[in-house]
Amino acid sequence: MGKVLSISNHKGGVGKTTSAINIGAGLNKLGKKVLLIDLDPQANLTQSLGLTNQERTIYGALKGDHKLEPVMILEGLDIVPSTLDLSGAEIELSSEPGREYILKELIDEIRETYDFIIIDSPPSLGLLTINSFTAADEIIIPLQAQFLAMQGLAKLVEVVEKIKSRLNKGLKVGGVFITQYDGRKVLNRDVFETINEHFKSEVFKTKIRDNIALAEAPAQGLDIFRYNAKSNGAEDYLALSEEILNRK
């Protein structure tokens, strides 16, 4: 049965969507069958992989119009796309019985088809994120190597603990990793040390270095491995994917 990972941080600009795409592509490169679910109403993951105006989206599935219908990106890497219409889902689903479990029930129907299911969660702590956490086995947290990025992390962990106690007993923080890292900057090194002290074994050894190729790849509708396999970004996300695989 596939492992469900929720990539989450309610602070924007930390590389959440970039990480969801490239962890998924990295695990696929390592021979795993991967499904990406774009649960963010901004639909950045969907757009970053070159998809537009898809008829069957996560929005329709959550509303009950149809089941999850993944779109193949390449062999062994599929996506359930998002749409801007998803922004209204929290209000539309608020009166649904068992609304926190809608995504989990959808995923359970196809879970055995994949080795990993990766959810790109929205940058908020509303009903969509609660659905993501209820469906997930682990939360993976990308964190920018700046002190301001650490603010609010305690709130995210607090929400994870509440979901664990009330909705998903098996949920855990699977790991924290640093993005946009520049080892030449004292601030970046200090932040990494602080995170290590707080999260200890949950911190991944791999740091995602600041790399222009990671910003360029989405404009071409590609993951980092297809865009520039020799870039620092490709090297780092493959190493992170190996770490995630070894922790399974």
Phi, psi and omega in degrees: 000137184292150175269135181257121180246131174256118176271116191216139166194122185281001171268132180283163174078017182262359181089028183296308182292318176304319181290318179301314180299310191276337168291317177300313180293325178294316178296322176297319179296332178272011172096010182261148176272124191233139172243128173260134175242119180271100182259012181262124180301339177290343176058031182293324179296315179302310181294324182293340177257017171081017181259137176218151174050049177281138182283319183258106185238175177296330179298311179297323180293316180296326179283348180091012180288331180197170176283176172295127180234089183296149175252132181282127175269312172203175185304117178086005178226110181243164177221142165260110187286164178249179178207155178299337178299338182298339181299336179269358187295324183300319179287317183296326184267355188298334181262000181288133174297138179063032187300335180287344186255003186300312181294318180302316180296322177295316181293321183302331182289336182237007187301322183289349181282340187236155172278321178223138171241121186246122181257124172273101185281153179290157180278059178203172180243040180269200186297324179295317179293321176299319176299318179298315182290326179291329180276340190274154168273323184218149172258127175251125187248112171279140184222124178293145184279056177220150184297323180297329180293338181280339178293134181094349179296323179298324179294319179298315179297323178297318178295318178303316181295322178293318178297319180298317184284332188252329190233333187212088187300332184272359185291141175210161172282112184280341179165158176236137176222154184269136175244164177053044186270135175231105184298345179282343183267125180300320180301315180299317180294321180295319179297317180298319179295319180296316179296320178299319180295323184280313186262343176051245188292346180282347181278127176289143179293325182291131173250137178273108183289152174299121188211121185298330181299328179293330178279332183279326187305315182300329179295338178261001181070030186233154167282170186294331183287324177279334181281310180205089186293344181260004182284162175299324179299316179295317179299315184290316182289331175291319178296319178294319178298321177296320177298315179298319180295320181288340178274349186299000000 
